[in-house]
Amino acid sequence: MKKEFVVIGLGRFGGSIVKELVRLGADVLAIDSNQERVDEFAKIATQAVIADTTDEAAIKSLGIRNFEHVIIAIGENIQNSILTTLILKDLGVKQITVKAQNDYHARVLEKIGADFVVHPERDMGIRIANNMMSSNVLDYLELSDEHSIMEIKANDRIAGHSLIDLDIRAKYGINIVGIKRGENIIISPAADEKILLGDVLLVIGADVDINRFVKKAMS
């Protein structure tokens, strides 16, 4: 069975989610209040409709409560984002992901029951900054305000050493939960696993500890 999603708001962020979900084989109902955007995504999404999602009757008529996951990607209108979230929660939608404009918006969304709150602009800024600080940091995913997962490319300073030799957990308080090696991924690598030049380490831990590891071991 195909997974079914609703994406509300077809700006840059919401539009990119629609395109990727469709590419991955999901059914997507795309909603926006702008006719031009709806017309554009009518050719991409399973269905695209124009609707005011702050109108409970409109939401009910679309049968959104029957979808397993709704993504609210409304742009600058924080009030509409909050009202839409409230209505969807009242209707019993199982999972709701909402784009937050700022920390205040995020706190309100969390209080009214949003299941996931994302900060695309902030997270992208953090990711770009980390990538610029070290050529070895390939990607970054924030888990909380203080903890992250990073993809770090092994250099010649750590290549040829096993995880037990490097003793990364004891020295830095971080964990290597996986190693990407070409097309393969080693999940929970053994302590005697040797790191090869070009391996990508999946590192999880506190931001301060990961940054300390990058500065001391990777530069």
N, CA, C and O of each residue as an XYZ file, in Angstrom:
876
protein
N       0.820     -1.189      0.000
C       0.000      0.000      0.000
C       0.860      1.247      0.000
O       1.839      1.337      0.741
N       0.489      2.219     -0.842
C       1.235      3.467     -0.886
C       0.979      4.278      0.374
O      -0.119      4.266      0.928
N       2.029      4.991      0.818
C       1.846      5.918      1.929
C       1.153      7.165      1.409
O       1.360      7.579      0.268
N       0.322      7.759      2.267
C      -0.460      8.922      1.863
C      -0.128     10.118      2.759
O      -0.118     10.013      3.985
N       0.139     11.244      2.121
C       0.511     12.455      2.840
C      -0.318     13.632      2.350
O      -0.806     13.648      1.220
N      -0.464     14.618      3.230
C      -1.022     15.910      2.848
C       0.057     16.951      3.084
O       0.683     16.967      4.143
N       0.280     17.818      2.108
C       1.205     18.942      2.293
C       0.400     20.229      2.117
O      -0.189     20.473      1.065
N       0.390     21.042      3.167
C      -0.346     22.310      3.152
C       0.655     23.454      3.037
O       1.484     23.651      3.926
N       0.579     24.200      1.950
C       1.541     25.273      1.699
C       2.539     24.823      0.653
O       3.357     23.941      0.912
N       2.482     25.420     -0.526
C       3.297     24.950     -1.655
C       4.369     25.956     -2.049
O       4.657     26.147     -3.230
N       4.953     26.592     -1.044
C       6.103     27.457     -1.294
C       7.337     26.614     -1.549
O       7.232     25.437     -1.897
N       8.500     27.210     -1.378
C       9.755     26.493     -1.668
C       9.903     25.239     -0.811
O      10.254     24.175     -1.321
N       9.635     25.362      0.500
C       9.799     24.230      1.411
C       8.739     23.156      1.163
O       9.061     21.985      0.962
N       7.469     23.572      1.181
C       6.394     22.604      0.963
C       6.448     21.973     -0.413
O       6.205     20.776     -0.567
N       6.770     22.788     -1.419
C       6.866     22.275     -2.787
C       7.947     21.215     -2.929
O       7.757     20.215     -3.621
N       9.088     21.436     -2.269
C      10.178     20.452     -2.364
C       9.785     19.144     -1.678
O      10.184     18.069     -2.124
N       9.006     19.228     -0.597
C       8.534     18.013      0.082
C       7.586     17.234     -0.823
O       7.684     16.012     -0.932
N       6.668     17.948     -1.470
C       5.739     17.285     -2.397
C       6.509     16.530     -3.474
O       6.234     15.358     -3.730
N       7.459     17.192     -4.096
C       8.212     16.587     -5.199
C       8.976     15.348     -4.735
O       9.017     14.338     -5.438
N       9.582     15.431     -3.545
C      10.372     14.296     -3.060
C       9.481     13.132     -2.645
O       9.815     11.977     -2.910
N       8.358     13.416     -2.002
C       7.439     12.341     -1.612
C       6.894     11.617     -2.843
O       6.796     10.390     -2.858
N       6.545     12.379     -3.861
C       6.052     11.773     -5.106
C       7.151     10.931     -5.745
O       6.895      9.832     -6.237
N       8.380     11.455     -5.736
C       9.503     10.718     -6.315
C       9.716      9.390     -5.594
O      10.114      8.396     -6.202
N       9.444      9.387     -4.284
C       9.617      8.172     -3.474
C       8.413      7.234     -3.551
O       8.397      6.180     -2.915
N       7.409      7.622     -4.330
C       6.291      6.719     -4.573
C       5.074      6.913     -3.696
O       4.185      6.062     -3.679
N       5.013      8.029     -2.958
C       3.871      8.273     -2.075
C       2.736      8.965     -2.825
O       2.955      9.610     -3.850
N       1.523      8.820     -2.300
C       0.386      9.609     -2.766
C       0.360     10.899     -1.961
O       0.457     10.877     -0.734
N       0.228     12.023     -2.656
C       0.287     13.319     -1.968
C      -0.885     14.202     -2.375
O      -1.122     14.444     -3.559
N      -1.613     14.679     -1.368
C      -2.622     15.709     -1.570
C      -1.964     17.042     -1.253
O      -1.584     17.287     -0.108
N      -1.825     17.909     -2.254
C      -1.168     19.203     -2.089
C      -2.225     20.297     -1.984
O      -3.155     20.359     -2.788
N      -2.067     21.166     -0.972
C      -3.070     22.204     -0.716
C      -2.397     23.560     -0.584
O      -1.349     23.689      0.049
N      -3.010     24.568     -1.189
C      -2.533     25.939     -1.027
C      -3.712     26.878     -1.276
O      -4.704     26.498     -1.899
N      -3.587     28.110     -0.780
C      -4.644     29.099     -1.010
C      -4.403     29.892     -2.289
O      -5.233     30.704     -2.696
N      -3.243     29.641     -2.922
C      -2.865     30.359     -4.136
C      -3.161     29.495     -5.367
O      -2.642     28.385     -5.488
N      -3.985     30.001     -6.266
C      -4.400     29.225     -7.438
C      -3.231     28.868     -8.335
O      -3.176     27.755     -8.859
N      -2.287     29.797     -8.526
C      -1.143     29.530     -9.419
C      -0.300     28.367     -8.904
O       0.127     27.509     -9.676
N      -0.065     28.345     -7.596
C       0.723     27.247     -7.023
C      -0.014     25.922     -7.159
O       0.587     24.900     -7.487
N      -1.300     25.944     -6.910
C      -2.099     24.726     -7.044
C      -2.059     24.230     -8.487
O      -1.919     23.030     -8.724
N      -2.179     25.131     -9.441
C      -2.118     24.745    -10.856
C      -0.769     24.113    -11.193
O      -0.701     23.142    -11.946
N       0.305     24.675    -10.627
C       1.650     24.144    -10.880
C       1.786     22.717    -10.362
O       2.348     21.856    -11.038
N       1.263     22.469     -9.151
C       1.452     21.153     -8.530
C       0.376     20.143     -8.934
O       0.451     18.970     -8.569
N      -0.615     20.603     -9.684
C      -1.609     19.663    -10.207
C      -0.955     18.640    -11.127
O      -1.456     17.527    -11.287
N       0.174     19.027    -11.733
C       0.891     18.128    -12.644
C       1.871     17.221    -11.897
O       2.427     16.289    -12.478
N       2.078     17.499    -10.604
C       3.101     16.773     -9.844
C       2.482     15.874     -8.772
O       2.789     14.685     -8.695
N       1.607     16.457     -7.945
C       0.998     15.720     -6.832
C      -0.103     14.786     -7.329
O      -0.583     14.918     -8.455
N      -0.492     13.849     -6.484
C      -1.610     12.966     -6.803
C      -2.875     13.784     -6.995
O      -3.669     13.528     -7.900
N      -3.048     14.779     -6.123
C      -4.174     15.711     -6.229
C      -3.724     17.044     -5.654
O      -3.014     17.073     -4.649
N      -4.123     18.140     -6.271
C      -3.801     19.477     -5.777
C      -5.078     20.295     -5.731
O      -5.819     20.362     -6.712
N      -5.332     20.914     -4.589
C      -6.573     21.671     -4.432
C      -6.298     23.024     -3.792
O      -5.332     23.190     -3.047
N      -7.159     23.983     -4.094
C      -7.102     25.285     -3.445
C      -8.069     25.256     -2.276
O      -9.230     24.879     -2.434
N      -7.586     25.659     -1.085
C      -8.433     25.614      0.104
C      -7.876     26.513      1.191
O      -6.673     26.770      1.252
N      -8.767     26.985      2.047
C      -8.402     27.731      3.250
C      -8.403     26.734      4.396
O      -9.465     26.301      4.843
N      -7.225     26.366      4.873
C      -7.129     25.312      5.888
C      -7.413     25.825      7.296
O      -7.338     25.060      8.258
N      -7.740     27.116      7.430
C      -8.211     27.611      8.727
C      -9.733     27.471      8.831
O     -10.335     27.845      9.837
N     -10.332     26.934      7.789
C     -11.780     26.687      7.745
C     -12.010     25.201      8.018
O     -11.719     24.353      7.174
N     -12.536     24.893      9.211
C     -12.698     23.492      9.609
C     -13.586     22.716      8.641
O     -13.337     21.543      8.363
N     -14.618     23.373      8.133
C     -15.515     22.698      7.193
C     -14.780     22.315      5.916
O     -15.010     21.240      5.362
N     -13.889     23.200      5.444
C     -13.109     22.919      4.233
C     -12.187     21.724      4.447
O     -12.058     20.865      3.574
N     -11.553     21.674      5.606
C     -10.652     20.559      5.918
C     -11.422     19.243      5.993
O     -10.972     18.220      5.476
N     -12.581     19.279      6.639
C     -13.392     18.062      6.748
C     -13.831     17.567      5.374
O     -13.860     16.363      5.119
N     -14.173     18.506      4.491
C     -14.655     18.116      3.162
C     -13.575     17.441      2.335
O     -13.878     16.687      1.410
N     -12.308     17.709      2.665
C     -11.197     17.098      1.930
C     -10.808     15.739      2.494
O      -9.992     15.029      1.905
N     -11.389     15.375      3.633
C     -11.093     14.066      4.230
C      -9.680     13.938      4.753
O      -9.112     12.846      4.748
N      -9.096     15.058      5.213
C      -7.695     15.044      5.646
C      -7.472     14.129      6.844
O      -6.383     13.577      7.000
N      -8.477     13.959      7.686
C      -8.307     13.108      8.876
C      -7.961     11.664      8.505
O      -7.453     10.922      9.346
N      -8.225     11.256      7.263
C      -7.945      9.882      6.836
C      -6.503      9.667      6.389
O      -6.092      8.532      6.145
N      -5.733     10.747      6.282
C      -4.334     10.625      5.879
C      -3.464     10.375      7.104
O      -3.766     10.854      8.197
N      -2.368      9.612      6.914
C      -1.547      9.233      8.065
C      -0.602     10.338      8.515
O      -0.169     10.346      9.668
N      -0.273     11.275      7.622
C       0.698     12.305      7.997
C       0.389     13.589      7.236
O       0.234     13.574      6.015
N       0.301     14.698      7.965
C       0.077     16.007      7.354
C       1.275     16.895      7.633
O       1.724     16.999      8.775
N       1.794     17.534      6.596
C       2.896     18.484      6.733
C       2.347     19.884      6.495
O       1.822     20.178      5.421
N       2.471     20.743      7.498
C       2.006     22.126      7.376
C       3.221     23.000      7.074
O       4.065     23.239      7.937
N       3.286     23.463      5.843
C       4.450     24.246      5.389
C       4.014     25.659      5.011
O       4.532     26.247      4.062
N       3.055     26.196      5.765
C       2.539     27.536      5.482
C       3.663     28.547      5.671
O       4.448     28.449      6.614
N       3.733     29.526      4.758
C       4.847     30.472      4.733
C       4.905     31.438      5.893
O       5.173     31.035      7.025
N       4.656     32.713      5.629
C       4.872     33.746      6.631
C       3.714     33.912      7.610
O       3.882     34.557      8.645
N       2.545     33.350      7.313
C       1.368     33.590      8.152
C       1.347     32.630      9.338
O       0.813     31.524      9.254
N       1.940     33.077     10.447
C       2.045     32.234     11.636
C       0.672     31.896     12.198
O       0.443     30.775     12.650
N      -0.243     32.866     12.171
C      -1.588     32.630     12.700
C      -2.289     31.498     11.958
O      -2.908     30.636     12.583
N      -2.197     31.495     10.632
C      -2.818     30.427      9.847
C      -2.182     29.075     10.136
O      -2.863     28.051     10.179
N      -0.869     29.084     10.335
C      -0.157     27.849     10.665
C      -0.666     27.274     11.978
O      -0.915     26.073     12.079
N      -0.820     28.134     12.989
C      -1.286     27.689     14.301
C      -2.739     27.218     14.242
O      -3.074     26.171     14.795
N      -3.594     27.983     13.579
C      -5.007     27.604     13.480
C      -5.182     26.281     12.739
O      -5.982     25.437     13.143
N      -4.437     26.108     11.660
C      -4.506     24.858     10.896
C      -4.080     23.678     11.756
O      -4.707     22.619     11.725
N      -3.000     23.866     12.533
C      -2.526     22.803     13.429
C      -3.588     22.443     14.459
O      -3.844     21.264     14.704
N      -4.203     23.450     15.060
C      -5.260     23.214     16.064
C      -6.426     22.417     15.482
O      -6.914     21.471     16.100
N      -6.861     22.807     14.301
C      -7.999     22.117     13.674
C      -7.649     20.656     13.386
O      -8.446     19.755     13.646
N      -6.448     20.433     12.846
C      -6.034     19.063     12.517
C      -5.908     18.206     13.773
O      -6.269     17.030     13.756
N      -5.397     18.787     14.867
C      -5.310     18.042     16.121
C      -6.707     17.680     16.623
O      -6.941     16.558     17.073
N      -7.627     18.631     16.545
C      -8.996     18.370     16.995
C      -9.671     17.275     16.169
O     -10.514     16.531     16.671
N      -9.286     17.190     14.890
C      -9.871     16.175     14.014
C      -9.241     14.799     14.216
O      -9.733     13.798     13.695
N      -8.144     14.760     14.980
C      -7.512     13.481     15.286
C      -6.519     12.984     14.258
O      -6.298     11.778     14.149
N      -5.908     13.898     13.493
C      -4.867     13.486     12.536
C      -3.704     12.851     13.306
O      -3.260     13.393     14.318
N      -3.216     11.717     12.831
C      -2.230     10.930     13.581
C      -0.896     11.644     13.750
O      -0.377     11.743     14.862
N      -0.341     12.140     12.651
C       0.968     12.797     12.717
C       0.923     14.134     11.991
O       0.462     14.235     10.853
N       1.415     15.157     12.682
C       1.438     16.498     12.101
C       2.837     17.069     12.235
O       3.363     17.202     13.340
N       3.433     17.405     11.104
C       4.728     18.081     11.071
C       4.486     19.517     10.627
O       3.786     19.759      9.644
N       5.068     20.470     11.355
C       4.820     21.879     11.051
C       6.136     22.635     10.906
O       7.063     22.465     11.698
N       6.192     23.466      9.883
C       7.330     24.362      9.681
C       7.198     25.557     10.615
O       6.173     26.239     10.613
N       8.241     25.817     11.420
C       8.240     26.963     12.328
C       9.031     28.119     11.724
O      10.085     27.921     11.120
N       8.503     29.327     11.900
C       9.196     30.524     11.411
C      10.270     30.989     12.381
O      11.284     31.551     11.968
N      10.049     30.757     13.675
C      11.001     31.211     14.695
C      10.775     30.380     15.958
O       9.891     29.523     15.997
N      11.577     30.641     16.986
C      11.488     29.846     18.212
C      10.163     30.051     18.941
O       9.625     29.109     19.524
N       9.632     31.275     18.911
C       8.337     31.539     19.551
C       7.247     30.707     18.866
O       6.441     30.061     19.535
N       7.230     30.726     17.557
C       6.273     29.941     16.783
C       6.410     28.464     17.134
O       5.410     27.769     17.310
N       7.640     27.988     17.234
C       7.888     26.575     17.553
C       7.337     26.211     18.923
O       6.747     25.144     19.088
N       7.523     27.089     19.910
C       7.030     26.801     21.264
C       5.509     26.701     21.287
O       4.948     25.838     21.962
N       4.848     27.582     20.552
C       3.382     27.535     20.481
C       2.940     26.234     19.822
O       2.022     25.572     20.306
N       3.589     25.866     18.719
C       3.228     24.645     18.006
C       3.381     23.411     18.899
O       2.537     22.515     18.886
N       4.461     23.381     19.667
C       4.683     22.245     20.572
C       3.609     22.186     21.664
O       3.157     21.105     22.041
N       3.207     23.354     22.166
C       2.201     23.405     23.225
C       0.824     22.941     22.737
O       0.051     22.363     23.501
N       0.528     23.197     21.465
C      -0.803     22.812     20.967
C      -0.812     21.411     20.351
O      -1.831     20.961     19.827
N       0.341     20.725     20.421
C       0.329     19.309     20.083
C       0.927     18.888     18.755
O       0.730     17.748     18.334
N       1.660     19.784     18.071
C       2.332     19.360     16.836
C       3.302     18.222     17.163
O       4.046     18.295     18.141
N       3.290     17.175     16.342
C       4.141     16.008     16.616
C       5.602     16.271     16.291
O       6.495     15.825     17.012
N       5.846     16.997     15.203
C       7.206     17.350     14.802
C       7.217     18.818     14.392
O       6.332     19.272     13.666
N       8.218     19.555     14.857
C       8.388     20.958     14.464
C       9.747     21.091     13.802
O      10.763     20.695     14.373
N       9.766     21.645     12.605
C      11.022     21.785     11.865
C      11.338     23.263     11.646
O      10.446     24.101     11.514
N      12.648     23.553     11.613
C      13.139     24.918     11.397
C      14.037     24.899     10.151
O      15.260     24.946     10.283
N      13.469     24.833      8.972
C      14.299     24.636      7.777
C      15.367     25.699      7.556
O      16.500     25.373      7.199
N      15.016     26.976      7.764
C      15.993     28.030      7.524
C      17.121     27.970      8.553
O      18.298     28.054      8.202
N      16.749     27.824      9.835
C      17.773     27.756     10.876
C      18.664     26.537     10.698
O      19.888     26.635     10.779
N      18.035     25.376     10.450
C      18.809     24.146     10.309
C      19.750     24.199      9.121
O      20.873     23.699      9.191
N      19.291     24.812      8.015
C      20.160     24.932      6.854
C      21.334     25.846      7.166
O      22.456     25.591      6.730
N      21.075     26.920      7.927
C      22.160     27.823      8.308
C      23.206     27.107      9.149
O      24.406     27.278      8.939
N      22.743     26.299     10.106
C      23.675     25.543     10.956
C      24.469     24.556     10.119
O      25.674     24.395     10.312
N      23.785     23.892      9.183
C      24.446     22.907      8.337
C      25.528     23.549      7.474
O      26.636     23.023      7.361
N      25.202     24.679      6.873
C      26.174     25.381      6.025
C      27.374     25.834      6.855
O      28.519     25.709      6.420
N      27.103     26.368      8.066
C      28.195     26.827      8.922
C      29.123     25.679      9.290
O      30.344     25.835      9.266
N      28.549     24.518      9.634
C      29.371     23.356      9.982
C      30.191     22.892      8.792
O      31.359     22.535      8.944
N      29.593     22.892      7.614
C      30.317     22.469      6.420
C      31.463     23.419      6.085
O      32.515     22.990      5.612
N      31.254     24.708      6.332
C      32.303     25.678      6.037
C      33.455     25.595      7.033
O      34.611     25.846      6.690
N      33.118     25.233      8.286
C      34.150     25.161      9.316
C      35.094     23.995      9.111
O      36.262     24.076      9.490
N      34.617     22.918      8.521
C      35.482     21.754      8.290
C      35.069     21.062      7.012
O      33.896     20.747      6.814
N      36.038     20.828      6.144
C      35.745     20.146      4.885
C      35.396     18.688      5.125
O      34.896     18.013      4.226
N      35.660     18.187      6.353
C      35.371     16.790      6.660
C      33.916     16.578      7.074
O      33.415     15.456      7.003
N      33.226     17.649      7.510
C      31.823     17.524      7.900
C      30.964     17.579      6.645
O      30.889     18.613      5.980
N      30.310     16.451      6.322
C      29.535     16.340      5.092
C      28.066     16.691      5.293
O      27.428     17.253      4.402
N      27.540     16.361      6.451
C      26.120     16.655      6.697
C      25.874     16.737      8.187
O      26.690     16.303      9.000
N      24.722     17.308      8.529
C      24.414     17.620      9.920
C      22.914     17.475     10.137
O      22.118     17.942      9.323
N      22.529     16.830     11.235
C      21.118     16.716     11.585
C      20.967     17.010     13.068
O      21.526     16.308     13.910
N      20.200     18.065     13.384
C      19.990     18.449     14.772
C      18.967     17.519     15.413
O      17.877     17.321     14.877
N      19.326     16.943     16.577
C      18.409     16.088     17.324
C      17.696     16.873     18.424
O      16.538     16.603     18.744
N      18.404     17.847     18.996
C      17.844     18.722     20.023
C      18.676     20.000     19.998
O      19.506     20.188     19.109
N      18.452     20.873     20.969
C      19.223     22.114     21.014
C      20.704     21.854     21.246
O      21.538     22.695     20.911
N      21.045     20.697     21.816
C      22.437     20.447     22.199
C      23.040     19.184     21.591
O      24.237     18.945     21.748
N      22.243     18.373     20.903
C      22.738     17.104     20.378
C      22.460     16.977     18.881
O      21.453     17.478     18.379
N      23.366     16.299     18.178
C      23.252     16.182     16.728
C      23.826     14.857     16.244
O      24.513     14.139     16.969
N      23.509     14.567     14.978
C      24.205     13.516     14.245
C      24.960     14.206     13.115
O      24.399     15.050     12.416
N      26.220     13.851     12.935
C      27.006     14.411     11.835
C      27.618     13.293     10.994
O      27.974     12.228     11.499
N      27.728     13.570      9.702
C      28.501     12.711      8.811
C      29.870     13.346      8.658
O      29.991     14.476      8.184
N      30.905     12.611      9.063
C      32.264     13.152      9.043
C      33.156     12.230      8.220
O      33.241     11.029      8.479
N      33.813     12.809      7.232
C      34.670     12.020      6.359
C      36.026     11.766      7.010
O      36.697     12.698      7.454
N      36.420     10.493      7.062
C      37.691     10.124      7.695
C      38.875     10.663      6.895
O      38.908     10.557      5.669
N      39.842     11.237      7.600
C      41.051     11.718      6.937
C      42.224     10.807      7.290
O      42.055      9.785      7.953
N      43.408     11.192      6.839
C      44.569     10.300      7.045
C      45.034     10.263      8.499
O      45.860      9.425      8.861
N      44.513     11.164      9.336
C      44.903     11.140     10.748
C      44.257      9.987     11.503
O      44.832      9.466     12.459
N      43.067      9.589     11.079
C      42.397      8.486     11.789
C      42.296      7.220     10.943
O      42.007      6.145     11.469
N      42.533      7.339      9.629
C      42.481      6.155      8.758
C      43.557      5.156      9.168
O      44.675      5.535      9.516
N      43.201      3.877      9.120
C      44.144      2.820      9.490
C      44.074      2.434     10.957
O      44.683      1.448     11.373
N      43.339      3.199     11.736
C      43.175      2.900     13.160
C      41.810      2.259     13.400
O      40.839      2.554     12.703
N      41.754      1.383     14.393
C      40.468      0.787     14.755
C      39.750      1.714     15.727
O      40.350      2.626     16.295
N      38.451      1.464     15.909
C      37.679      2.295     16.834
C      38.214      2.174     18.259
O      38.227      3.149     19.009
N      38.652      0.980     18.621
C      39.178      0.800     19.975
C      40.510      1.529     20.151
O      40.816      2.022     21.236
N      41.307      1.594     19.067
C      42.573      2.348     19.127
C      42.305      3.836     19.354
O      42.971      4.489     20.158
N      41.331      4.347     18.638
C      41.025      5.776     18.719
C      40.336      6.148     20.034
O      40.469      7.272     20.518
N      39.594      5.185     20.608
C      38.939      5.384     21.898
C      38.112      6.682     21.920
O      38.161      7.462     22.871
N      37.356      6.876     20.837
C      36.632      8.131     20.648
C      35.592      8.370     21.735
O      35.419      9.497     22.200
N      34.905      7.312     22.137
C      33.847      7.480     23.151
C      34.423      7.972     24.473
O      33.858      8.861     25.109
N      35.562      7.386     24.890
C      36.164      7.776     26.169
C      36.788      9.171     26.089
O      36.717      9.943     27.046
N      37.399      9.490     24.946
C      38.111     10.769     24.822
C      37.167     11.946     24.588
O      37.394     13.048     25.086
N      36.099     11.693     23.817
C      35.256     12.813     23.399
C      33.793     12.706     23.845
O      33.037     13.669     23.718
N      33.392     11.542     24.365
C      32.020     11.387     24.812
C      31.009     11.286     23.684
O      29.830     11.588     23.870
N      31.473     10.860     22.504
C      30.575     10.711     21.353
C      30.601      9.258     20.886
O      31.487      8.492     21.263
N      29.623      8.889     20.063
C      29.528      7.512     19.583
C      29.503      7.469     18.065
O      28.840      8.283     17.422
N      30.225      6.519     17.499
C      30.151      6.248     16.066
C      29.127      5.135     15.882
O      29.387      3.981     16.225
N      27.960      5.483     15.339
C      26.867      4.521     15.234
C      26.823      3.827     13.873
O      26.053      2.888     13.668
N      27.653      4.298     12.956
C      27.680      3.677     11.641
C      28.856      4.182     10.830
O      29.419      5.237     11.119
N      29.220      3.420      9.814
C      30.283      3.815      8.888
C      29.781      3.585      7.466
O      29.419      2.466      7.104
N      29.760      4.641      6.667
C      29.445      4.510      5.248
C      30.738      4.235      4.502
O      31.694      5.006      4.580
N      30.751      3.122      3.777
C      31.958      2.736      3.023
C      31.519      2.417      1.605
O      31.064      1.312      1.308
N      31.667      3.415      0.732
C      31.176      3.238     -0.628
C      29.669      3.109     -0.612
O      28.971      3.979     -0.092
N      29.161      2.018     -1.184
C      27.716      1.779     -1.225
C      27.206      1.058      0.022
O      26.000      0.882      0.194
N      28.126      0.644      0.884
C      27.743     -0.134      2.059
C      27.697      0.726      3.318
O      28.392      1.737      3.422
N      26.865      0.307      4.273
C      26.794      0.970      5.573
C      26.986     -0.087      6.656
O      26.266     -1.084      6.705
N      27.961      0.147      7.512
C      28.205     -0.745      8.648
C      27.490     -0.145      9.851
O      27.881      0.914     10.342
N      26.445     -0.815     10.326
C      25.676     -0.336     11.467
C      26.300     -0.864     12.757
O      26.652     -2.041     12.843
N      26.435     -0.003     13.746
C      27.028     -0.363     15.046
C      28.335     -1.132     14.841
O      28.434     -2.299     15.221
N      29.339     -0.482     14.240
C      30.596     -1.172     13.942
C      31.268     -1.723     15.198
O      31.176     -1.142     16.279
N      31.946     -2.859     15.026
C      32.646     -3.498     16.140
C      33.850     -2.654     16.557
O      34.357     -1.843     15.781
N      34.294     -2.860     17.788
C      35.400     -2.066     18.332
C      36.692     -2.254     17.533
O      37.525     -1.350     17.476
N      36.860     -3.441     16.910
C      38.093     -3.696     16.164
C      37.975     -3.307     14.683
O      38.879     -3.590     13.897
N      36.862     -2.658     14.300
C      36.675     -2.223     12.910
C      37.677     -1.126     12.574
O      37.743     -0.102     13.253
N      38.461     -1.352     11.512
C      39.440     -0.339     11.106
C      38.795      0.678     10.186
O      38.023      0.334      9.291
N      39.123      1.920     10.420
C      38.605      3.002      9.590
C      39.501      3.151      8.368
O      40.727      3.179      8.479
N      38.871      3.247      7.206
C      39.614      3.410      5.955
C      39.526      4.857      5.489
O      38.559      5.556      5.791
N      40.531      5.298      4.759
C      40.544      6.655      4.225
C      39.323      6.846      3.317
O      39.091      6.049      2.408
N      38.559      7.885      3.566
C      37.366      8.133      2.766
C      36.093      7.583      3.371
O      35.005      7.888      2.883
N      36.195      6.767      4.436
C      34.995      6.316      5.145
C      34.229      7.537      5.666
O      34.829      8.564      5.984
N      32.926      7.417      5.747
C      32.108      8.483      6.336
C      31.556      7.969      7.663
O      30.798      6.999      7.702
N      31.943      8.627      8.735
C      31.533      8.213     10.076
C      30.215      8.890     10.447
O      30.067     10.102     10.292
N      29.264      8.101     10.936
C      28.011      8.651     11.448
C      28.181      8.826     12.955
O      28.156      7.857     13.714
N      28.351     10.065     13.367
C      28.705     10.377     14.746
C      27.526     11.018     15.450
O      26.894     11.928     14.913
N      27.225     10.540     16.665
C      26.127     11.114     17.443
C      26.664     11.553     18.803
O      27.502     10.882     19.406
N      26.162     12.696     19.268
C      26.606     13.176     20.568
C      26.255     14.632     20.782
O      25.549     15.241     19.978
N      26.755     15.183     21.876
C      26.542     16.602     22.169
C      27.338     17.437     21.164
O      28.440     17.061     20.762
N      26.769     18.563     20.769
C      27.423     19.416     19.778
C      28.835     19.812     20.205
O      29.758     19.802     19.391
N      29.003     20.160     21.479
C      30.321     20.615     21.949
C      31.350     19.495     21.832
O      32.514     19.744     21.520
N      30.913     18.253     22.085
C      31.837     17.120     22.023
C      32.178     16.765     20.574
O      33.327     16.452     20.264
N      31.176     16.815     19.687
C      31.452     16.531     18.273
C      32.390     17.581     17.704
O      33.321     17.247     16.971
N      32.157     18.844     18.031
C      33.016     19.912     17.520
C      34.438     19.781     18.053
O      35.402     20.088     17.352
N      34.561     19.328     19.286
C      35.895     19.114     19.858
C      36.618     17.992     19.117
O      37.816     18.082     18.851
N      35.876     16.933     18.786
C      36.452     15.826     18.021
C      36.907     16.290     16.633
O      37.998     15.941     16.181
N      36.061     17.080     15.963
C      36.392     17.577     14.611
C      37.648     18.440     14.657
O      38.515     18.320     13.791
N      37.751     19.305     15.658
C      38.897     20.221     15.749
C      40.192     19.491     16.080
O      41.245     19.777     15.509
N      40.099     18.532     17.022
C      41.331     17.877     17.499
C      41.768     16.711     16.635
O      42.961     16.522     16.399
N      40.813     15.931     16.163
C      41.155     14.699     15.449
C      41.099     14.823     13.942
O      41.715     14.029     13.231
N      40.360     15.820     13.440
C      40.122     15.865     11.993
C      40.794     17.039     11.298
O      40.698     17.162     10.077
N      41.467     17.896     12.037
C      42.082     19.069     11.393
C      43.601     19.005     11.472
O      44.282     19.906     10.983
